[in-house]
């Protein structure tokens, strides 16, 4: 009995931590892989980053949303990270061209507040981006 109760408690605590870490984004994914050179880079996740850049950070200089990670996407991530760092209350570290948990969480929260992703991307991207 104690062992089973311990598992329930641990599962409940983990669920609460996820909700606390990303308020309002219950469908966020703390297990999603990072996005960048040296990572698996799923086409869906890369497309989400490309779309986020185009809508939120591009200043009219768009990149192709093709789900392929390359130099343009890496540069776009650095621009997104730099812009996130300029938003009061957000800091994702020095721009490094990798969407890790901090950058992914910031993107999900910014989308929650500003509706960056079009409707069809919203749920998909919250699951594809790594979050805390």
Buried (B, 14 or more C-beta within 10 A) or exposed (E): EEEEEEEEEEEEEEEEEBEEBBEEBEEBBBEBBBBBEEBEBBEBBBBBBBBBBBBBBBEEEBBEBEBEBEEBBBBBBBBBBEBBBEBEEBEBEEBBBBBBBBBBBBBBBBBBEEEBBEEEBBEBBBBBBBBB
